[in-house]
Each structure stands twice: as C-alpha cells, then as structure tokens.
Amino acid sequence: MPENLIAQIIETVIYCALGVITFGISFLIINKVTPFSIRKEIEEDQNTSLGIIIAGIIIGLSIIIAAAIK
C-alpha cells in the first residue's frame, strides 16, 4: 500500500506542475494578444470590468486544464 500511495503522490505532483505550466503559458499568450497592458488597465485605471473578464478567463482556463488532466 505505501508504494501505491507514493506513486499517487508523484503523479499528483506531476499533474499539478503540468497544469500550472499550461495555465502560465495560456496567460502569457492572452497577455501578448491583447493590444493594451492588462496590468495598467486594472491597477492604474481601476478598470473593474476588465478585472472581471480576466477572472472569468482564468476560471475557464482552470476548468479546461483540470478536465484535460483528469
């Protein structure tokens, strides 16, 4: 039983790393595709609607990555 548990922990760590890497690459692509600075719009200009849109994109990407890994 301990060998099986260790294998499952290793698999979980690998899948977590793959998910985080995929999410990071996806977010970098979104950041490069937009014609404006997302950070400037949200932090300096206090663009709440853009913050909500980016949050929706992040949640959507997370759901897709989790479903793909599972």
MDAnalysis code that builds the backbone (N, CA, C; Angstrom):
import MDAnalysis as mda
import numpy as np

u = mda.Universe.empty(210, n_residues=70, atom_resindex=np.repeat(np.arange(70), 3), trajectory=True)
u.add_TopologyAttr("name", ["N", "CA", "C"] * 70)
u.add_TopologyAttr("resid", np.arange(1, 71))
u.add_TopologyAttr("resname", ["MET", "PRO", "GLU", "ASN", "LEU", "ILE", "ALA", "GLN", "ILE", "ILE", "GLU", "THR", "VAL", "ILE", "TYR", "CYS", "ALA", "LEU", "GLY", "VAL", "ILE", "THR", "PHE", "GLY", "ILE", "SER", "PHE", "LEU", "ILE", "ILE", "ASN", "LYS", "VAL", "THR", "PRO", "PHE", "SER", "ILE", "ARG", "LYS", "GLU", "ILE", "GLU", "GLU", "ASP", "GLN", "ASN", "THR", "SER", "LEU", "GLY", "ILE", "ILE", "ILE", "ALA", "GLY", "ILE", "ILE", "ILE", "GLY", "LEU", "SER", "ILE", "ILE", "ILE", "ALA", "ALA", "ALA", "ILE", "LYS"])
u.atoms.positions = np.array([
    [0.800, -1.203, 0.000],
    [0.000, 0.000, 0.000],
    [0.850, 1.278, 0.000],
    [1.946, 1.375, 0.765],
    [2.745, 2.604, 0.727],
    [3.335, 2.900, -0.650],
    [3.697, 1.852, -1.425],
    [4.245, 2.115, -2.755],
    [3.199, 2.745, -3.655],
    [1.960, 2.264, -3.523],
    [0.872, 2.812, -4.319],
    [0.598, 4.270, -3.934],
    [0.677, 4.560, -2.641],
    [0.456, 5.919, -2.162],
    [1.542, 6.853, -2.680],
    [2.782, 6.406, -2.647],
    [3.894, 7.215, -3.136],
    [3.746, 7.467, -4.629],
    [3.343, 6.466, -5.393],
    [3.136, 6.637, -6.831],
    [2.024, 7.637, -7.102],
    [0.965, 7.589, -6.321],
    [-0.132, 8.531, -6.497],
    [0.285, 9.959, -6.161],
    [1.088, 10.118, -5.135],
    [1.578, 11.449, -4.761],
    [2.470, 12.000, -5.865],
    [3.342, 11.169, -6.417],
    [4.217, 11.606, -7.501],
    [3.399, 12.001, -8.729],
    [2.393, 11.202, -9.080],
    [1.527, 11.531, -10.209],
    [0.791, 12.844, -9.977],
    [0.305, 13.059, -8.759],
    [-0.399, 14.300, -8.438],
    [0.513, 15.503, -8.595],
    [1.741, 15.394, -8.128],
    [2.695, 16.497, -8.249],
    [3.004, 16.776, -9.714],
    [3.178, 15.736, -10.500],
    [3.457, 15.915, -11.931],
    [2.288, 16.591, -12.632],
    [1.065, 16.117, -12.356],
    [-0.108, 16.715, -12.987],
    [-0.311, 18.154, -12.532],
    [-0.022, 18.439, -11.275],
    [-0.113, 19.817, -10.781],
    [0.879, 20.715, -11.528],
    [2.100, 20.249, -11.665],
    [3.117, 21.033, -12.366],
    [2.720, 21.264, -13.819],
    [2.225, 20.217, -14.480],
    [1.776, 20.377, -15.869],
    [0.628, 21.379, -15.980],
    [-0.302, 21.324, -15.037],
    [-1.428, 22.256, -15.050],
    [-0.991, 23.691, -14.847],
    [-0.084, 23.907, -13.904],
    [0.393, 25.263, -13.631],
    [1.190, 25.800, -14.817],
    [2.021, 24.961, -15.419],
    [2.793, 25.390, -16.589],
    [1.869, 25.727, -17.752],
    [0.877, 24.872, -18.007],
    [-0.074, 25.130, -19.084],
    [-0.858, 26.412, -18.828],
    [-1.277, 26.622, -17.587],
    [-2.008, 27.834, -17.237],
    [-1.128, 29.067, -17.434],
    [0.119, 29.000, -17.010],
    [1.030, 30.132, -17.164],
    [1.265, 30.481, -18.623],
    [1.465, 29.475, -19.450],
    [1.668, 29.710, -20.880],
    [0.412, 30.323, -21.493],
    [-0.752, 29.819, -21.099],
    [-2.013, 30.360, -21.618],
    [-2.186, 31.818, -21.221],
    [-1.859, 32.143, -19.979],
    [-2.000, 33.527, -19.538],
    [-1.011, 34.441, -20.251],
    [0.196, 33.962, -20.503],
    [1.164, 34.772, -21.255],
    [0.675, 35.033, -22.673],
    [0.058, 34.034, -23.289],
    [-0.488, 34.216, -24.635],
    [-1.601, 35.265, -24.617],
    [-2.490, 35.180, -23.628],
    [-3.566, 36.170, -23.512],
    [-2.981, 37.562, -23.314],
    [-1.958, 37.667, -22.503],
    [-1.326, 38.962, -22.244],
    [-0.678, 39.533, -23.504],
    [-0.092, 38.675, -24.341],
    [0.555, 39.146, -25.572],
    [-0.465, 39.499, -26.657],
    [-1.604, 38.814, -26.667],
    [-2.604, 39.027, -27.713],
    [-3.360, 40.337, -27.514],
    [-3.576, 40.739, -26.265],
    [-4.327, 41.966, -26.018],
    [-3.520, 43.182, -26.470],
    [-4.197, 44.144, -27.088],
    [-3.473, 45.317, -27.611],
    [-3.133, 46.355, -26.539],
    [-3.441, 46.091, -25.283],
    [-3.167, 47.026, -24.196],
    [-2.566, 46.275, -23.018],
    [-2.062, 47.023, -22.070],
    [-1.471, 46.408, -20.875],
    [-2.580, 46.067, -19.881],
    [-2.747, 44.795, -19.624],
    [-3.777, 44.354, -18.684],
    [-3.455, 44.879, -17.286],
    [-2.203, 44.824, -16.900],
    [-1.801, 45.289, -15.566],
    [-2.098, 46.775, -15.388],
    [-1.768, 47.598, -16.394],
    [-2.012, 49.036, -16.301],
    [-3.501, 49.326, -16.214],
    [-4.282, 48.652, -17.031],
    [-5.730, 48.885, -17.039],
    [-6.366, 48.553, -15.693],
    [-5.941, 47.443, -15.084],
    [-6.563, 47.021, -13.829],
    [-6.017, 47.812, -12.644],
    [-4.691, 48.002, -12.569],
    [-4.096, 48.649, -11.406],
    [-4.232, 50.171, -11.442],
    [-3.808, 50.787, -12.539],
    [-3.766, 52.246, -12.581],
    [-5.109, 52.863, -12.956],
    [-5.764, 52.297, -13.968],
    [-7.016, 52.879, -14.439],
    [-8.236, 52.352, -13.696],
    [-8.044, 51.395, -12.778],
    [-9.126, 50.823, -11.971],
    [-10.273, 50.301, -12.836],
    [-9.932, 49.581, -13.900],
    [-10.923, 49.035, -14.827],
    [-11.492, 47.741, -14.243],
    [-12.604, 47.876, -13.516],
    [-13.206, 46.736, -12.835],
    [-13.750, 45.717, -13.823],
    [-14.330, 46.188, -14.915],
    [-14.910, 45.260, -15.888],
    [-13.834, 44.374, -16.518],
    [-12.660, 44.913, -16.777],
    [-11.568, 44.104, -17.312],
    [-11.110, 43.083, -16.274],
    [-11.095, 43.473, -15.021],
    [-10.738, 42.534, -13.962],
    [-11.709, 41.367, -13.898],
    [-12.988, 41.643, -14.062],
    [-13.995, 40.583, -14.058],
    [-13.830, 39.678, -15.273],
    [-13.552, 40.261, -16.426],
    [-13.345, 39.468, -17.647],
    [-12.119, 38.569, -17.501],
    [-11.019, 39.103, -16.997],
    [-9.796, 38.318, -16.810],
    [-10.042, 37.213, -15.779],
    [-10.798, 37.507, -14.720],
    [-11.119, 36.474, -13.728],
    [-11.917, 35.343, -14.373],
    [-12.868, 35.690, -15.251],
    [-13.636, 34.670, -15.960],
    [-12.757, 33.823, -16.857],
    [-11.811, 34.467, -17.526],
    [-10.882, 33.724, -18.388],
    [-10.023, 32.775, -17.555],
    [-9.551, 33.257, -16.415],
    [-8.723, 32.417, -15.542],
    [-9.511, 31.215, -15.038],
    [-10.747, 31.432, -14.616],
    [-11.576, 30.326, -14.135],
    [-11.860, 29.342, -15.267],
    [-12.171, 29.865, -16.448],
    [-12.428, 28.992, -17.594],
    [-11.217, 28.154, -17.971],
    [-10.047, 28.779, -18.003],
    [-8.820, 28.035, -18.297],
    [-8.562, 26.965, -17.246],
    [-8.788, 27.309, -15.996],
    [-8.566, 26.343, -14.919],
    [-9.485, 25.132, -15.048],
    [-10.737, 25.369, -15.390],
    [-11.680, 24.263, -15.557],
    [-11.268, 23.376, -16.728],
    [-10.873, 23.991, -17.826],
    [-10.464, 23.218, -19.012],
    [-9.208, 22.405, -18.705],
    [-8.223, 23.011, -18.050],
    [-6.982, 22.291, -17.736],
    [-7.261, 21.150, -16.763],
    [-8.100, 21.400, -15.758],
    [-8.434, 20.344, -14.789],
    [-9.152, 19.188, -15.471],
    [-10.055, 19.486, -16.395],
    [-10.763, 18.416, -17.104],
    [-9.820, 17.644, -18.018],
    [-8.872, 18.337, -18.629],
    [-7.928, 17.667, -19.528],
    [-6.983, 16.758, -18.739],
    [-6.582, 17.178, -17.568],
    [-5.670, 16.375, -16.759],
    [-6.389, 15.172, -16.154],
    [-7.624, 15.373, -15.769],
    [-8.371, 14.284, -15.132],
    [-8.644, 13.186, -16.120],
])
